[in-house]
Amino acid sequence: MFGAAPSIALATLGLTVVKEGQQFAATEAHSMIVGAIALFAYAAVVSYVLLRFKFSSLAVTLLGLIFWFAVAGGLWYVMSF
């Protein structure tokens, strides 16, 4: 699933430039970058907690989603200025 994501993202950005313009596509590209950084942070934290503390994987991943959204929201807030 994640192997195709870069190709789909590039195709989507190309179509967006043609249809909506460069400014809108730039906003979409920034959103993709923020989402990728937040996904990496989520994966790193969830992996660390699961390997270090041996908690329930369901609980850690569900609580990790809050972390993922917080990182994405924080980065988007910082980048919007």
C-alpha positions as CSV (number, residue, x, y, z in Angstrom):
1,M,0.0,0.0,0.0
2,F,2.7,2.5,1.0
3,G,4.9,1.6,-2.0
4,A,2.4,3.2,-4.4
5,A,1.8,6.3,-2.4
6,P,4.7,8.4,-3.9
7,S,3.6,7.7,-7.4
8,I,0.0,8.5,-6.6
9,A,1.1,11.7,-4.8
10,L,3.1,12.9,-7.8
11,A,0.4,12.1,-10.3
12,T,-2.1,13.9,-8.0
13,L,0.1,16.9,-7.7
14,G,0.6,17.1,-11.5
15,L,-3.2,16.9,-12.1
16,T,-3.8,19.5,-9.4
17,V,-1.3,21.9,-11.0
18,V,-3.2,21.6,-14.3
19,K,-6.6,21.9,-12.8
20,E,-6.3,24.2,-9.8
21,G,-3.0,26.0,-10.2
22,Q,0.4,26.0,-8.7
23,Q,-0.6,27.7,-5.4
24,F,-3.2,25.1,-4.6
25,A,-0.8,22.3,-5.5
26,A,1.9,23.8,-3.3
27,T,-0.5,23.7,-0.4
28,E,-1.3,20.1,-1.1
29,A,2.4,19.3,-1.3
30,H,3.0,20.9,2.1
31,S,0.1,18.8,3.5
32,M,1.6,15.6,2.1
33,I,5.0,16.5,3.7
34,V,3.5,17.3,7.1
35,G,1.5,14.0,6.9
36,A,4.6,12.0,6.1
37,I,6.6,13.6,9.0
38,A,3.7,12.9,11.4
39,L,3.5,9.3,10.1
40,F,7.2,8.8,10.8
41,A,6.9,10.2,14.3
42,Y,3.9,8.0,15.0
43,A,5.7,4.9,13.7
44,A,8.8,5.7,15.7
45,V,6.9,6.3,19.0
46,V,4.6,3.3,18.7
47,S,7.5,1.0,17.8
48,Y,9.5,2.3,20.7
49,V,6.7,1.9,23.2
50,L,5.7,-1.5,22.0
51,L,9.3,-2.8,22.1
52,R,10.3,-1.1,25.4
53,F,7.2,-1.5,27.6
54,K,5.3,-4.5,26.2
55,F,1.9,-2.8,26.4
56,S,-1.1,-3.9,24.4
57,S,-0.6,-3.1,20.8
58,L,-4.2,-2.0,20.3
59,A,-4.0,0.5,23.1
60,V,-0.6,1.8,22.0
61,T,-1.7,2.3,18.4
62,L,-5.0,3.9,19.3
63,L,-3.3,6.3,21.7
64,G,-0.6,6.8,19.2
65,L,-3.2,8.2,16.8
66,I,-3.7,11.1,19.1
67,F,0.1,11.7,18.9
68,W,0.0,11.5,15.1
69,F,-2.8,14.1,14.9
70,A,-1.0,16.3,17.4
71,V,2.2,16.2,15.4
72,A,0.5,16.9,12.1
73,G,-1.6,19.7,13.6
74,G,1.4,21.3,15.3
75,L,3.5,21.1,12.2
76,W,0.6,22.6,10.1
77,Y,0.2,25.4,12.6
78,V,3.9,26.2,12.5
79,M,4.0,26.1,8.7
80,S,1.0,28.3,8.3
81,F,2.9,31.3,9.6
